[in-house]
Amino acid sequence: METLETLFIENLNKTYKAENGDVQALKNVNLTIKPGEFVTFVGASGCGKSTLLRLIAGLEIDFSGDIKLGENRIKGPSINRGMVFQEARLFPWLTAEENIAFGLVNEKLSPQEKKKIVDEHIELVSLSGFAKSYPHQLSGGMQQRVSIARALVNYPKILLLDEPFGALDALTRLQMQQEFLRIWETEKTTVLLVTHDVDEAIYLADRVVVLSSRPGTISKIINVNVSRPRDRSSEAFSEIKREIYKVIFKDDSQLLDYYI
Amino acid sequence: MNTIKSYNPRAIIFWIVALAHKTILNKLWLIKVLPPLLLIIAWETASQLGYLKPLILPAPSAILKAAYYQLKSGELIHHIGISLYRITKGYAVGAGLGLLLGLLIGIFKRFDQATTLLLEFLRPIPLFAWLPLIILWLGISETTKTTIIAIGCFWPVLLNVIAGVKTVDKKYLEVALILEKNRYQTLTKVVLPSALPSIFTGLRIGMGMAWGAVVAAEVIASTSGIGFLLMYSREMWQPDITFVGTFAIGIIGLIIERIFNFIEDHLIKWNKSNKSSNRKGRLK
């Protein structure tokens, strides 16, 4: 396993060219994420949280400012940054294990070593017995487990997740959150997770980053100093939730009006 | 003990009807076979009663008899063999070119741009508009027929291959990008598998076109083959043989289609679920 590194985001600005002028998606984002930290990003849709993740992944490289992993500036995608999308994005023509092994194609490993790594990761996401199943034979939650395993086979330094549980039903989502914490504790990688579910953000994270909309800027960063496993109905949890809602709604005068 | 079970006759009739009902409705093949069977019975009856002129519409029994003699003499098989041979040649050329060109156009943007205008201009020309030119160049030869078949199956293969390669989901491409796959790996592991169902559709439609083209080409310009058999028997006033030829074309077309379905189902297992769910999901 490679050693984890700190992620530096400095003076990050991102503008999209649109038909009726430019749209600033991100403005002056500064953030330092420690190795092994679990950070979640919340904010209204259109606040640029997914854009931020895509920039860190290297899927878009047209931005100003700096994104550095340790000493290295991010110039494009790399297997040291794994990514999980809202849709599992599994290849329907490959079985679960073949999908996971797809992540390993470039590794100079013997077939036995590859098989061992794939098997370990199937075990890690609790899918033993489904290795030979095709994606259409799996439930939404199971597909997302395969997707997480595929992102983890290269032992990335950072795992990026863009609303990974957003398309799942409420109960499966709670279960996946628990499962994911277990996976994170086993793999000990740095995790950046985007969500619009405030509960989810608090339940999972060491730090919650609240983003405001248009242009996307960091409104507040909140430390979640609550020991895991966390009780969603505890006083400390509710306190943090209140704090986050206050930040989100202060941002939007319309919503505030509605509340008064 | 000599108790004789007494049966209620009504109950017996009920059970017979129920059993017949159950067997018929549960046997899919019976539902499929019944309509053509009834049609043939009606046709035969009408012929036997003298309602149909044998020179216009021969009775099924007469057609069957003709089929028997045609098979026995080996003439039908001979003509079918010639037609299938022509198809094989024409299809190999046409579908092969369509596949190759389709892949090049789908994969290389420059190639796509360079060929767009040419293909847009050539595509609307109907297959048989080429025939006079081809006969002018090649005469009434084997190559003429091969060329017509090749043109016939070229277009559906080409268009479906292009569509398959071009419509690969961008989301899949992003996954390949993130996992640092190079162009070649992305092509072989993502683009081509995802295009496979579409490519296969092209190959199947192309085969249908080829089969149609060979018959038409033989009707117009040939002294052998199943199409020739149709025309010749008509000129000889042997409508029963014309019917044998026509039905043979249908049966062979059906067999070819089945073969393609079989290959497709086994080659593209992951796509099967979509299909079978469509079949099941049909409204009753």
Boltz contact constraints between the chains, C-beta under 6 A:
constraints:
  - contact:
      token1: [A, 77]
      token2: [B, 177]
      max_distance: 6.0
  - contact:
      token1: [A, 77]
      token2: [B, 178]
      max_distance: 6.0
  - contact:
      token1: [A, 79]
      token2: [B, 180]
      max_distance: 6.0
  - contact:
      token1: [A, 83]
      token2: [B, 178]
      max_distance: 6.0
  - contact:
      token1: [A, 89]
      token2: [B, 171]
      max_distance: 6.0
  - contact:
      token1: [A, 89]
      token2: [B, 175]
      max_distance: 6.0
  - contact:
      token1: [A, 92]
      token2: [B, 270]
      max_distance: 6.0
  - contact:
      token1: [A, 93]
      token2: [B, 193]
      max_distance: 6.0
  - contact:
      token1: [A, 93]
      token2: [B, 270]
      max_distance: 6.0
  - contact:
      token1: [A, 103]
      token2: [B, 179]
      max_distance: 6.0
  - contact:
      token1: [A, 106]
      token2: [B, 180]
      max_distance: 6.0
  - contact:
      token1: [A, 134]
      token2: [B, 270]
      max_distance: 6.0
  - contact:
      token1: [A, 136]
      token2: [B, 273]
      max_distance: 6.0
